[in-house]
Amino acid sequence: MFVNEMVKSEKIEIRITIHGRMAERFIWLKDRFGVKNNSELLRLLISLVYRTEREMAYAYAIIEELDRRRTE
């Protein structure tokens, strides 16, 4: 399902257990961003990755347009 097709009331529940190195990384990220609970970090990471991906898509579109203009 694409993001623009999702209904605002859609709900996703996540329950995971992580161990070892992944758990160490998760704890490091919690400390790095100063968040107190796991769900807060997960929301933050989703937002950061989403924003980064959107910005990269925008940058690639600009680069492609500039390349197209240069070859005309």
Predicted model as a PDB file, atoms N, CA, C, CB and O in Angstrom, pLDDT in the B-factor column:
MODEL        1                                                                  
ATOM      1  N   MET A   1       0.848  -1.177   0.000  1.00 44.00           N  
ATOM      2  CA  MET A   1       0.000   0.000   0.000  1.00 44.00           C  
ATOM      3  C   MET A   1       0.888   1.233   0.000  1.00 44.00           C  
ATOM      4  CB  MET A   1      -0.961   0.002   1.218  1.00 44.00           C  
ATOM      5  O   MET A   1       1.843   1.313   0.772  1.00 44.00           O  
ATOM      6  N   PHE A   2       0.580   2.184  -0.854  1.00 49.00           N  
ATOM      7  CA  PHE A   2       1.348   3.415  -0.921  1.00 49.00           C  
ATOM      8  C   PHE A   2       0.902   4.369   0.174  1.00 49.00           C  
ATOM      9  CB  PHE A   2       1.204   4.071  -2.298  1.00 49.00           C  
ATOM     10  O   PHE A   2      -0.250   4.338   0.607  1.00 49.00           O  
ATOM     11  N   VAL A   3       1.822   5.220   0.620  1.00 53.00           N  
ATOM     12  CA  VAL A   3       1.565   6.126   1.735  1.00 53.00           C  
ATOM     13  C   VAL A   3       0.358   7.008   1.443  1.00 53.00           C  
ATOM     14  CB  VAL A   3       2.797   6.992   2.020  1.00 53.00           C  
ATOM     15  O   VAL A   3      -0.483   7.205   2.320  1.00 53.00           O  
ATOM     16  N   ASN A   4       0.256   7.545   0.222  1.00 56.00           N  
ATOM     17  CA  ASN A   4      -0.856   8.435  -0.068  1.00 56.00           C  
ATOM     18  C   ASN A   4      -2.192   7.707  -0.146  1.00 56.00           C  
ATOM     19  CB  ASN A   4      -0.602   9.159  -1.355  1.00 56.00           C  
ATOM     20  O   ASN A   4      -3.237   8.354  -0.212  1.00 56.00           O  
ATOM     21  N   GLU A   5      -2.183   6.388  -0.139  1.00 56.00           N  
ATOM     22  CA  GLU A   5      -3.414   5.612  -0.139  1.00 56.00           C  
ATOM     23  C   GLU A   5      -3.851   5.219   1.268  1.00 56.00           C  
ATOM     24  CB  GLU A   5      -3.241   4.374  -0.984  1.00 56.00           C  
ATOM     25  O   GLU A   5      -4.974   4.751   1.457  1.00 56.00           O  
ATOM     26  N   MET A   6      -2.984   5.401   2.250  1.00 57.00           N  
ATOM     27  CA  MET A   6      -3.298   4.967   3.603  1.00 57.00           C  
ATOM     28  C   MET A   6      -4.284   5.921   4.263  1.00 57.00           C  
ATOM     29  CB  MET A   6      -2.024   4.862   4.440  1.00 57.00           C  
ATOM     30  O   MET A   6      -4.264   7.128   4.022  1.00 57.00           O  
ATOM     31  N   VAL A   7      -5.119   5.371   5.072  1.00 60.00           N  
ATOM     32  CA  VAL A   7      -6.072   6.147   5.849  1.00 60.00           C  
ATOM     33  C   VAL A   7      -5.388   6.582   7.133  1.00 60.00           C  
ATOM     34  CB  VAL A   7      -7.367   5.330   6.146  1.00 60.00           C  
ATOM     35  O   VAL A   7      -4.644   5.807   7.734  1.00 60.00           O  
ATOM     36  N   LYS A   8      -5.634   7.818   7.558  1.00 67.00           N  
ATOM     37  CA  LYS A   8      -4.971   8.328   8.758  1.00 67.00           C  
ATOM     38  C   LYS A   8      -5.246   7.475   9.986  1.00 67.00           C  
ATOM     39  CB  LYS A   8      -5.407   9.746   9.023  1.00 67.00           C  
ATOM     40  O   LYS A   8      -4.427   7.438  10.904  1.00 67.00           O  
ATOM     41  N   SER A   9      -6.358   6.805  10.018  1.00 68.00           N  
ATOM     42  CA  SER A   9      -6.710   6.019  11.199  1.00 68.00           C  
ATOM     43  C   SER A   9      -6.077   4.628  11.188  1.00 68.00           C  
ATOM     44  CB  SER A   9      -8.215   5.892  11.302  1.00 68.00           C  
ATOM     45  O   SER A   9      -6.298   3.845  12.112  1.00 68.00           O  
ATOM     46  N   GLU A  10      -5.294   4.310  10.156  1.00 85.00           N  
ATOM     47  CA  GLU A  10      -4.673   2.994  10.103  1.00 85.00           C  
ATOM     48  C   GLU A  10      -3.749   2.818  11.308  1.00 85.00           C  
ATOM     49  CB  GLU A  10      -3.891   2.806   8.777  1.00 85.00           C  
ATOM     50  O   GLU A  10      -3.056   3.747  11.723  1.00 85.00           O  
ATOM     51  N   LYS A  11      -3.758   1.636  11.843  1.00 86.00           N  
ATOM     52  CA  LYS A  11      -3.000   1.357  13.066  1.00 86.00           C  
ATOM     53  C   LYS A  11      -2.104   0.155  12.820  1.00 86.00           C  
ATOM     54  CB  LYS A  11      -3.951   1.101  14.279  1.00 86.00           C  
ATOM     55  O   LYS A  11      -2.528  -0.845  12.241  1.00 86.00           O  
ATOM     56  N   ILE A  12      -0.867   0.266  13.264  1.00 88.00           N  
ATOM     57  CA  ILE A  12       0.086  -0.827  13.156  1.00 88.00           C  
ATOM     58  C   ILE A  12       0.644  -1.091  14.543  1.00 88.00           C  
ATOM     59  CB  ILE A  12       1.226  -0.499  12.136  1.00 88.00           C  
ATOM     60  O   ILE A  12       1.140  -0.180  15.207  1.00 88.00           O  
ATOM     61  N   GLU A  13       0.564  -2.318  14.971  1.00 89.00           N  
ATOM     62  CA  GLU A  13       1.138  -2.693  16.256  1.00 89.00           C  
ATOM     63  C   GLU A  13       2.382  -3.525  15.981  1.00 89.00           C  
ATOM     64  CB  GLU A  13       0.108  -3.480  17.141  1.00 89.00           C  
ATOM     65  O   GLU A  13       2.373  -4.424  15.140  1.00 89.00           O  
ATOM     66  N   ILE A  14       3.457  -3.210  16.707  1.00 90.00           N  
ATOM     67  CA  ILE A  14       4.727  -3.904  16.507  1.00 90.00           C  
ATOM     68  C   ILE A  14       5.218  -4.417  17.855  1.00 90.00           C  
ATOM     69  CB  ILE A  14       5.788  -2.966  15.845  1.00 90.00           C  
ATOM     70  O   ILE A  14       5.261  -3.687  18.845  1.00 90.00           O  
ATOM     71  N   ARG A  15       5.577  -5.664  17.861  1.00 93.00           N  
ATOM     72  CA  ARG A  15       6.199  -6.243  19.054  1.00 93.00           C  
ATOM     73  C   ARG A  15       7.364  -7.074  18.579  1.00 93.00           C  
ATOM     74  CB  ARG A  15       5.184  -7.105  19.896  1.00 93.00           C  
ATOM     75  O   ARG A  15       7.185  -8.071  17.879  1.00 93.00           O  
ATOM     76  N   ILE A  16       8.560  -6.666  18.960  1.00 94.00           N  
ATOM     77  CA  ILE A  16       9.749  -7.413  18.559  1.00 94.00           C  
ATOM     78  C   ILE A  16      10.669  -7.564  19.760  1.00 94.00           C  
ATOM     79  CB  ILE A  16      10.485  -6.709  17.386  1.00 94.00           C  
ATOM     80  O   ILE A  16      10.631  -6.776  20.705  1.00 94.00           O  
ATOM     81  N   THR A  17      11.477  -8.575  19.696  1.00 96.00           N  
ATOM     82  CA  THR A  17      12.539  -8.764  20.674  1.00 96.00           C  
ATOM     83  C   THR A  17      13.835  -8.778  19.891  1.00 96.00           C  
ATOM     84  CB  THR A  17      12.347 -10.087  21.519  1.00 96.00           C  
ATOM     85  O   THR A  17      13.976  -9.507  18.909  1.00 96.00           O  
ATOM     86  N   ILE A  18      14.773  -7.973  20.330  1.00 96.00           N  
ATOM     87  CA  ILE A  18      16.069  -7.957  19.663  1.00 96.00           C  
ATOM     88  C   ILE A  18      17.145  -8.345  20.669  1.00 96.00           C  
ATOM     89  CB  ILE A  18      16.366  -6.562  19.044  1.00 96.00           C  
ATOM     90  O   ILE A  18      17.036  -8.071  21.864  1.00 96.00           O  
ATOM     91  N   HIS A  19      18.172  -8.981  20.159  1.00 97.00           N  
ATOM     92  CA  HIS A  19      19.236  -9.509  21.013  1.00 97.00           C  
ATOM     93  C   HIS A  19      20.596  -9.084  20.481  1.00 97.00           C  
ATOM     94  CB  HIS A  19      19.152 -11.043  21.104  1.00 97.00           C  
ATOM     95  O   HIS A  19      20.727  -8.619  19.349  1.00 97.00           O  
ATOM     96  N   GLY A  20      21.591  -9.256  21.318  1.00 98.00           N  
ATOM     97  CA  GLY A  20      22.976  -9.128  20.894  1.00 98.00           C  
ATOM     98  C   GLY A  20      23.333  -7.774  20.314  1.00 98.00           C  
ATOM     99  O   GLY A  20      22.994  -6.725  20.861  1.00 98.00           O  
ATOM    100  N   ARG A  21      24.024  -7.832  19.198  1.00 98.00           N  
ATOM    101  CA  ARG A  21      24.548  -6.619  18.568  1.00 98.00           C  
ATOM    102  C   ARG A  21      23.449  -5.639  18.184  1.00 98.00           C  
ATOM    103  CB  ARG A  21      25.351  -6.981  17.341  1.00 98.00           C  
ATOM    104  O   ARG A  21      23.611  -4.428  18.334  1.00 98.00           O  
ATOM    105  N   MET A  22      22.341  -6.156  17.692  1.00 97.00           N  
ATOM    106  CA  MET A  22      21.231  -5.279  17.316  1.00 97.00           C  
ATOM    107  C   MET A  22      20.679  -4.561  18.549  1.00 97.00           C  
ATOM    108  CB  MET A  22      20.111  -6.087  16.619  1.00 97.00           C  
ATOM    109  O   MET A  22      20.337  -3.380  18.477  1.00 97.00           O  
ATOM    110  N   ALA A  23      20.591  -5.259  19.664  1.00 98.00           N  
ATOM    111  CA  ALA A  23      20.138  -4.635  20.911  1.00 98.00           C  
ATOM    112  C   ALA A  23      21.124  -3.561  21.366  1.00 98.00           C  
ATOM    113  CB  ALA A  23      19.962  -5.698  22.015  1.00 98.00           C  
ATOM    114  O   ALA A  23      20.717  -2.497  21.834  1.00 98.00           O  
ATOM    115  N   GLU A  24      22.417  -3.842  21.229  1.00 98.00           N  
ATOM    116  CA  GLU A  24      23.426  -2.843  21.587  1.00 98.00           C  
ATOM    117  C   GLU A  24      23.281  -1.596  20.728  1.00 98.00           C  
ATOM    118  CB  GLU A  24      24.838  -3.425  21.436  1.00 98.00           C  
ATOM    119  O   GLU A  24      23.381  -0.477  21.231  1.00 98.00           O  
ATOM    120  N   ARG A  25      23.046  -1.786  19.443  1.00 98.00           N  
ATOM    121  CA  ARG A  25      22.858  -0.654  18.539  1.00 98.00           C  
ATOM    122  C   ARG A  25      21.611   0.142  18.904  1.00 98.00           C  
ATOM    123  CB  ARG A  25      22.766  -1.137  17.093  1.00 98.00           C  
ATOM    124  O   ARG A  25      21.620   1.372  18.876  1.00 98.00           O  
ATOM    125  N   PHE A  26      20.552  -0.558  19.240  1.00 97.00           N  
ATOM    126  CA  PHE A  26      19.301   0.098  19.614  1.00 97.00           C  
ATOM    127  C   PHE A  26      19.509   0.957  20.866  1.00 97.00           C  
ATOM    128  CB  PHE A  26      18.186  -0.952  19.855  1.00 97.00           C  
ATOM    129  O   PHE A  26      19.068   2.105  20.923  1.00 97.00           O  
ATOM    130  N   ILE A  27      20.174   0.393  21.851  1.00 97.00           N  
ATOM    131  CA  ILE A  27      20.449   1.134  23.089  1.00 97.00           C  
ATOM    132  C   ILE A  27      21.341   2.337  22.807  1.00 97.00           C  
ATOM    133  CB  ILE A  27      21.112   0.215  24.138  1.00 97.00           C  
ATOM    134  O   ILE A  27      21.135   3.414  23.367  1.00 97.00           O  
ATOM    135  N   TRP A  28      22.335   2.152  21.934  1.00 98.00           N  
ATOM    136  CA  TRP A  28      23.206   3.265  21.572  1.00 98.00           C  
ATOM    137  C   TRP A  28      22.389   4.392  20.935  1.00 98.00           C  
ATOM    138  CB  TRP A  28      24.317   2.793  20.609  1.00 98.00           C  
ATOM    139  O   TRP A  28      22.590   5.566  21.247  1.00 98.00           O  
ATOM    140  N   LEU A  29      21.471   4.026  20.045  1.00 97.00           N  
ATOM    141  CA  LEU A  29      20.622   5.033  19.394  1.00 97.00           C  
ATOM    142  C   LEU A  29      19.720   5.735  20.407  1.00 97.00           C  
ATOM    143  CB  LEU A  29      19.767   4.383  18.296  1.00 97.00           C  
ATOM    144  O   LEU A  29      19.516   6.946  20.325  1.00 97.00           O  
ATOM    145  N   LYS A  30      19.185   4.981  21.352  1.00 97.00           N  
ATOM    146  CA  LYS A  30      18.368   5.614  22.396  1.00 97.00           C  
ATOM    147  C   LYS A  30      19.177   6.656  23.155  1.00 97.00           C  
ATOM    148  CB  LYS A  30      17.821   4.557  23.374  1.00 97.00           C  
ATOM    149  O   LYS A  30      18.704   7.768  23.391  1.00 97.00           O  
ATOM    150  N   ASP A  31      20.387   6.297  23.532  1.00 97.00           N  
ATOM    151  CA  ASP A  31      21.266   7.238  24.231  1.00 97.00           C  
ATOM    152  C   ASP A  31      21.623   8.419  23.327  1.00 97.00           C  
ATOM    153  CB  ASP A  31      22.549   6.525  24.707  1.00 97.00           C  
ATOM    154  O   ASP A  31      21.592   9.570  23.763  1.00 97.00           O  
ATOM    155  N   ARG A  32      21.958   8.133  22.080  1.00 97.00           N  
ATOM    156  CA  ARG A  32      22.383   9.163  21.128  1.00 97.00           C  
ATOM    157  C   ARG A  32      21.296  10.213  20.930  1.00 97.00           C  
ATOM    158  CB  ARG A  32      22.749   8.529  19.782  1.00 97.00           C  
ATOM    159  O   ARG A  32      21.589  11.408  20.886  1.00 97.00           O  
ATOM    160  N   PHE A  33      20.043   9.776  20.810  1.00 96.00           N  
ATOM    161  CA  PHE A  33      18.944  10.703  20.558  1.00 96.00           C  
ATOM    162  C   PHE A  33      18.246  11.153  21.839  1.00 96.00           C  
ATOM    163  CB  PHE A  33      17.939  10.063  19.636  1.00 96.00           C  
ATOM    164  O   PHE A  33      17.361  12.007  21.797  1.00 96.00           O  
ATOM    165  N   GLY A  34      18.640  10.586  22.969  1.00 97.00           N  
ATOM    166  CA  GLY A  34      18.091  11.010  24.243  1.00 97.00           C  
ATOM    167  C   GLY A  34      16.629  10.647  24.452  1.00 97.00           C  
ATOM    168  O   GLY A  34      15.881  11.390  25.087  1.00 97.00           O  
ATOM    169  N   VAL A  35      16.232   9.515  23.920  1.00 96.00           N  
ATOM    170  CA  VAL A  35      14.848   9.082  24.115  1.00 96.00           C  
ATOM    171  C   VAL A  35      14.789   8.069  25.241  1.00 96.00           C  
ATOM    172  CB  VAL A  35      14.263   8.482  22.814  1.00 96.00           C  
ATOM    173  O   VAL A  35      15.766   7.379  25.534  1.00 96.00           O  
ATOM    174  N   LYS A  36      13.624   7.993  25.867  1.00 95.00           N  
ATOM    175  CA  LYS A  36      13.505   7.143  27.051  1.00 95.00           C  
ATOM    176  C   LYS A  36      12.859   5.792  26.777  1.00 95.00           C  
ATOM    177  CB  LYS A  36      12.720   7.856  28.098  1.00 95.00           C  
ATOM    178  O   LYS A  36      13.169   4.804  27.442  1.00 95.00           O  
ATOM    179  N   ASN A  37      11.964   5.749  25.801  1.00 96.00           N  
ATOM    180  CA  ASN A  37      11.330   4.453  25.595  1.00 96.00           C  
ATOM    181  C   ASN A  37      11.505   3.971  24.161  1.00 96.00           C  
ATOM    182  CB  ASN A  37       9.850   4.529  25.942  1.00 96.00           C  
ATOM    183  O   ASN A  37      11.794   4.751  23.255  1.00 96.00           O  
ATOM    184  N   ASN A  38      11.326   2.688  23.981  1.00 96.00           N  
ATOM    185  CA  ASN A  38      11.594   2.037  22.704  1.00 96.00           C  
ATOM    186  C   ASN A  38      10.681   2.539  21.589  1.00 96.00           C  
ATOM    187  CB  ASN A  38      11.443   0.541  22.849  1.00 96.00           C  
ATOM    188  O   ASN A  38      11.133   2.758  20.465  1.00 96.00           O  
ATOM    189  N   SER A  39       9.404   2.721  21.897  1.00 95.00           N  
ATOM    190  CA  SER A  39       8.485   3.148  20.851  1.00 95.00           C  
ATOM    191  C   SER A  39       8.803   4.566  20.371  1.00 95.00           C  
ATOM    192  CB  SER A  39       7.047   3.074  21.353  1.00 95.00           C  
ATOM    193  O   SER A  39       8.611   4.888  19.199  1.00 95.00           O  
ATOM    194  N   GLU A  40       9.285   5.400  21.278  1.00 96.00           N  
ATOM    195  CA  GLU A  40       9.675   6.753  20.893  1.00 96.00           C  
ATOM    196  C   GLU A  40      10.838   6.713  19.896  1.00 96.00           C  
ATOM    197  CB  GLU A  40      10.062   7.577  22.141  1.00 96.00           C  
ATOM    198  O   GLU A  40      10.848   7.462  18.919  1.00 96.00           O  
ATOM    199  N   LEU A  41      11.815   5.839  20.146  1.00 97.00           N  
ATOM    200  CA  LEU A  41      12.937   5.710  19.228  1.00 97.00           C  
ATOM    201  C   LEU A  41      12.468   5.174  17.885  1.00 97.00           C  
ATOM    202  CB  LEU A  41      14.015   4.797  19.819  1.00 97.00           C  
ATOM    203  O   LEU A  41      12.904   5.661  16.843  1.00 97.00           O  
ATOM    204  N   LEU A  42      11.601   4.196  17.889  1.00 96.00           N  
ATOM    205  CA  LEU A  42      11.107   3.639  16.638  1.00 96.00           C  
ATOM    206  C   LEU A  42      10.388   4.702  15.814  1.00 96.00           C  
ATOM    207  CB  LEU A  42      10.172   2.460  16.912  1.00 96.00           C  
ATOM    208  O   LEU A  42      10.597   4.786  14.603  1.00 96.00           O  
ATOM    209  N   ARG A  43       9.550   5.508  16.444  1.00 95.00           N  
ATOM    210  CA  ARG A  43       8.873   6.598  15.727  1.00 95.00           C  
ATOM    211  C   ARG A  43       9.884   7.574  15.137  1.00 95.00           C  
ATOM    212  CB  ARG A  43       7.907   7.344  16.666  1.00 95.00           C  
ATOM    213  O   ARG A  43       9.745   8.015  13.996  1.00 95.00           O  
ATOM    214  N   LEU A  44      10.906   7.908  15.929  1.00 96.00           N  
ATOM    215  CA  LEU A  44      11.936   8.833  15.471  1.00 96.00           C  
ATOM    216  C   LEU A  44      12.686   8.266  14.273  1.00 96.00           C  
ATOM    217  CB  LEU A  44      12.913   9.145  16.602  1.00 96.00           C  
ATOM    218  O   LEU A  44      12.905   8.972  13.289  1.00 96.00           O  
ATOM    219  N   LEU A  45      13.078   7.006  14.347  1.00 96.00           N  
ATOM    220  CA  LEU A  45      13.813   6.384  13.253  1.00 96.00           C  
ATOM    221  C   LEU A  45      12.981   6.322  11.981  1.00 96.00           C  
ATOM    222  CB  LEU A  45      14.259   4.990  13.647  1.00 96.00           C  
ATOM    223  O   LEU A  45      13.495   6.565  10.890  1.00 96.00           O  
ATOM    224  N   ILE A  46      11.708   6.000  12.113  1.00 94.00           N  
ATOM    225  CA  ILE A  46      10.828   5.971  10.949  1.00 94.00           C  
ATOM    226  C   ILE A  46      10.758   7.352  10.313  1.00 94.00           C  
ATOM    227  CB  ILE A  46       9.418   5.486  11.341  1.00 94.00           C  
ATOM    228  O   ILE A  46      10.848   7.486   9.093  1.00 94.00           O  
ATOM    229  N   SER A  47      10.599   8.372  11.138  1.00 94.00           N  
ATOM    230  CA  SER A  47      10.522   9.740  10.620  1.00 94.00           C  
ATOM    231  C   SER A  47      11.821  10.163   9.943  1.00 94.00           C  
ATOM    232  CB  SER A  47      10.189  10.711  11.747  1.00 94.00           C  
ATOM    233  O   SER A  47      11.795  10.770   8.872  1.00 94.00           O  
ATOM    234  N   LEU A  48      12.948   9.848  10.558  1.00 94.00           N  
ATOM    235  CA  LEU A  48      14.242  10.219   9.975  1.00 94.00           C  
ATOM    236  C   LEU A  48      14.490   9.521   8.643  1.00 94.00           C  
ATOM    237  CB  LEU A  48      15.369   9.888  10.944  1.00 94.00           C  
ATOM    238  O   LEU A  48      14.919  10.153   7.678  1.00 94.00           O  
ATOM    239  N   VAL A  49      14.225   8.235   8.591  1.00 93.00           N  
ATOM    240  CA  VAL A  49      14.442   7.490   7.349  1.00 93.00           C  
ATOM    241  C   VAL A  49      13.475   7.969   6.272  1.00 93.00           C  
ATOM    242  CB  VAL A  49      14.274   5.972   7.585  1.00 93.00           C  
ATOM    243  O   VAL A  49      13.868   8.140   5.118  1.00 93.00           O  
ATOM    244  N   TYR A  50      12.229   8.184   6.636  1.00 92.00           N  
ATOM    245  CA  TYR A  50      11.245   8.651   5.665  1.00 92.00           C  
ATOM    246  C   TYR A  50      11.658   9.997   5.085  1.00 92.00           C  
ATOM    247  CB  TYR A  50       9.860   8.755   6.311  1.00 92.00           C  
ATOM    248  O   TYR A  50      11.630  10.195   3.870  1.00 92.00           O  
ATOM    249  N   ARG A  51      12.041  10.923   5.963  1.00 90.00           N  
ATOM    250  CA  ARG A  51      12.439  12.254   5.497  1.00 90.00           C  
ATOM    251  C   ARG A  51      13.681  12.167   4.613  1.00 90.00           C  
ATOM    252  CB  ARG A  51      12.703  13.190   6.694  1.00 90.00           C  
ATOM    253  O   ARG A  51      13.754  12.834   3.581  1.00 90.00           O  
ATOM    254  N   THR A  52      14.648  11.358   5.006  1.00 91.00           N  
ATOM    255  CA  THR A  52      15.864  11.198   4.204  1.00 91.00           C  
ATOM    256  C   THR A  52      15.542  10.639   2.830  1.00 91.00           C  
ATOM    257  CB  THR A  52      16.861  10.286   4.917  1.00 91.00           C  
ATOM    258  O   THR A  52      16.046  11.134   1.821  1.00 91.00           O  
ATOM    259  N   GLU A  53      14.717   9.623   2.785  1.00 87.00           N  
ATOM    260  CA  GLU A  53      14.351   9.019   1.503  1.00 87.00           C  
ATOM    261  C   GLU A  53      13.599  10.008   0.615  1.00 87.00           C  
ATOM    262  CB  GLU A  53      13.498   7.768   1.732  1.00 87.00           C  
ATOM    263  O   GLU A  53      13.842  10.064  -0.591  1.00 87.00           O  
ATOM    264  N   ARG A  54      12.700  10.779   1.193  1.00 88.00           N  
ATOM    265  CA  ARG A  54      11.954  11.772   0.419  1.00 88.00           C  
ATOM    266  C   ARG A  54      12.884  12.847  -0.125  1.00 88.00           C  
ATOM    267  CB  ARG A  54      10.858  12.412   1.279  1.00 88.00           C  
ATOM    268  O   ARG A  54      12.764  13.252  -1.281  1.00 88.00           O  
ATOM    269  N   GLU A  55      13.814  13.308   0.711  1.00 87.00           N  
ATOM    270  CA  GLU A  55      14.760  14.336   0.281  1.00 87.00           C  
ATOM    271  C   GLU A  55      15.686  13.797  -0.802  1.00 87.00           C  
ATOM    272  CB  GLU A  55      15.581  14.847   1.475  1.00 87.00           C  
ATOM    273  O   GLU A  55      16.009  14.519  -1.745  1.00 87.00           O  
ATOM    274  N   MET A  56      16.116  12.549  -0.687  1.00 86.00           N  
ATOM    275  CA  MET A  56      16.979  11.959  -1.705  1.00 86.00           C  
ATOM    276  C   MET A  56      16.232  11.807  -3.024  1.00 86.00           C  
ATOM    277  CB  MET A  56      17.510  10.600  -1.238  1.00 86.00           C  
ATOM    278  O   MET A  56      16.802  12.053  -4.087  1.00 86.00           O  
ATOM    279  N   ALA A  57      14.986  11.412  -2.969  1.00 83.00           N  
ATOM    280  CA  ALA A  57      14.193  11.283  -4.192  1.00 83.00           C  
ATOM    281  C   ALA A  57      14.063  12.642  -4.872  1.00 83.00           C  
ATOM    282  CB  ALA A  57      12.792  10.696  -3.880  1.00 83.00           C  
ATOM    283  O   ALA A  57      14.146  12.739  -6.097  1.00 83.00           O  
ATOM    284  N   TYR A  58      13.862  13.676  -4.088  1.00 80.00           N  
ATOM    285  CA  TYR A  58      13.765  15.036  -4.626  1.00 80.00           C  
ATOM    286  C   TYR A  58      15.096  15.455  -5.250  1.00 80.00           C  
ATOM    287  CB  TYR A  58      13.354  16.036  -3.516  1.00 80.00           C  
ATOM    288  O   TYR A  58      15.118  16.029  -6.339  1.00 80.00           O  
ATOM    289  N   ALA A  59      16.201  15.169  -4.565  1.00 82.00           N  
ATOM    290  CA  ALA A  59      17.520  15.527  -5.086  1.00 82.00           C  
ATOM    291  C   ALA A  59      17.807  14.778  -6.386  1.00 82.00           C  
ATOM    292  CB  ALA A  59      18.612  15.222  -4.043  1.00 82.00           C  
ATOM    293  O   ALA A  59      18.329  15.370  -7.330  1.00 82.00           O  
ATOM    294  N   TYR A  60      17.477  13.496  -6.451  1.00 80.00           N  
ATOM    295  CA  TYR A  60      17.705  12.735  -7.676  1.00 80.00           C  
ATOM    296  C   TYR A  60      16.872  13.281  -8.830  1.00 80.00           C  
ATOM    297  CB  TYR A  60      17.382  11.260  -7.450  1.00 80.00           C  
ATOM    298  O   TYR A  60      17.340  13.318  -9.968  1.00 80.00           O  
ATOM    299  N   ALA A  61      15.660  13.699  -8.551  1.00 83.00           N  
ATOM    300  CA  ALA A  61      14.815  14.273  -9.596  1.00 83.00           C  
ATOM    301  C   ALA A  61      15.434  15.556 -10.142  1.00 83.00           C  
ATOM    302  CB  ALA A  61      13.400  14.551  -9.055  1.00 83.00           C  
ATOM    303  O   ALA A  61      15.411  15.795 -11.349  1.00 83.00           O  
ATOM    304  N   ILE A  62      15.980  16.368  -9.269  1.00 87.00           N  
ATOM    305  CA  ILE A  62      16.639  17.605  -9.697  1.00 87.00           C  
ATOM    306  C   ILE A  62      17.872  17.289 -10.544  1.00 87.00           C  
ATOM    307  CB  ILE A  62      17.035  18.462  -8.473  1.00 87.00           C  
ATOM    308  O   ILE A  62      18.086  17.907 -11.587  1.00 87.00           O  
ATOM    309  N   ILE A  63      18.677  16.333 -10.098  1.00 85.00           N  
ATOM    310  CA  ILE A  63      19.880  15.944 -10.839  1.00 85.00           C  
ATOM    311  C   ILE A  63      19.506  15.417 -12.221  1.00 85.00           C  
ATOM    312  CB  ILE A  63      20.680  14.878 -10.059  1.00 85.00           C  
ATOM    313  O   ILE A  63      20.137  15.772 -13.217  1.00 85.00           O  
ATOM    314  N   GLU A  64      18.490  14.579 -12.278  1.00 85.00           N  
ATOM    315  CA  GLU A  64      18.051  14.039 -13.567  1.00 85.00           C  
ATOM    316  C   GLU A  64      17.581  15.154 -14.496  1.00 85.00           C  
ATOM    317  CB  GLU A  64      16.926  13.015 -13.364  1.00 85.00           C  
ATOM    318  O   GLU A  64      17.875  15.132 -15.691  1.00 85.00           O  
ATOM    319  N   GLU A  65      16.863  16.116 -13.960  1.00 85.00           N  
ATOM    320  CA  GLU A  65      16.395  17.244 -14.768  1.00 85.00           C  
ATOM    321  C   GLU A  65      17.572  18.069 -15.273  1.00 85.00           C  
ATOM    322  CB  GLU A  65      15.436  18.132 -13.954  1.00 85.00           C  
ATOM    323  O   GLU A  65      17.586  18.478 -16.434  1.00 85.00           O  
ATOM    324  N   LEU A  66      18.555  18.316 -14.422  1.00 85.00           N  
ATOM    325  CA  LEU A  66      19.739  19.065 -14.849  1.00 85.00           C  
ATOM    326  C   LEU A  66      20.520  18.312 -15.919  1.00 85.00           C  
ATOM    327  CB  LEU A  66      20.643  19.353 -13.652  1.00 85.00           C  
ATOM    328  O   LEU A  66      20.995  18.914 -16.882  1.00 85.00           O  
ATOM    329  N   ASP A  67      20.654  17.001 -15.755  1.00 84.00           N  
ATOM    330  CA  ASP A  67      21.324  16.191 -16.780  1.00 84.00           C  
ATOM    331  C   ASP A  67      20.571  16.229 -18.093  1.00 84.00           C  
ATOM    332  CB  ASP A  67      21.471  14.748 -16.312  1.00 84.00           C  
ATOM    333  O   ASP A  67      21.177  16.320 -19.161  1.00 84.00           O  
ATOM    334  N   ARG A  68      19.258  16.160 -18.019  1.00 84.00           N  
ATOM    335  CA  ARG A  68      18.440  16.208 -19.243  1.00 84.00           C  
ATOM    336  C   ARG A  68      18.626  17.525 -19.961  1.00 84.00           C  
ATOM    337  CB  ARG A  68      16.955  15.999 -18.918  1.00 84.00           C  
ATOM    338  O   ARG A  68      18.774  17.555 -21.182  1.00 84.00           O  
ATOM    339  N   ARG A  69      18.620  18.615 -19.212  1.00 84.00           N  
ATOM    340  CA  ARG A  69      18.798  19.942 -19.817  1.00 84.00           C  
ATOM    341  C   ARG A  69      20.188  20.095 -20.431  1.00 84.00           C  
ATOM    342  CB  ARG A  69      18.568  21.039 -18.770  1.00 84.00           C  
ATOM    343  O   ARG A  69      20.348  20.735 -21.470  1.00 84.00           O  
ATOM    344  N   ARG A  70      21.185  19.508 -19.784  1.00 86.00           N  
ATOM    345  CA  ARG A  70      22.548  19.625 -20.270  1.00 86.00           C  
ATOM    346  C   ARG A  70      22.742  18.901 -21.592  1.00 86.00           C  
ATOM    347  CB  ARG A  70      23.512  19.088 -19.243  1.00 86.00           C  
ATOM    348  O   ARG A  70      23.545  19.325 -22.423  1.00 86.00           O  
ATOM    349  N   THR A  71      22.011  17.814 -21.789  1.00 84.00           N  
ATOM    350  CA  THR A  71      22.173  17.019 -23.018  1.00 84.00           C  
ATOM    351  C   THR A  71      21.279  17.511 -24.146  1.00 84.00           C  
ATOM    352  CB  THR A  71      21.875  15.554 -22.739  1.00 84.00           C  
ATOM    353  O   THR A  71      21.368  17.005 -25.265  1.00 84.00           O  
ATOM    354  N   GLU A  72      20.432  18.472 -23.877  1.00 77.00           N  
ATOM    355  CA  GLU A  72      19.552  18.982 -24.949  1.00 77.00           C  
ATOM    356  C   GLU A  72      20.303  19.857 -25.899  1.00 77.00           C  
ATOM    357  CB  GLU A  72      18.382  19.754 -24.373  1.00 77.00           C  
ATOM    358  O   GLU A  72      19.723  20.369 -26.856  1.00 77.00           O  
TER     359      GLU A  72                                                      
ENDMDL                                                                          
END                                                                             
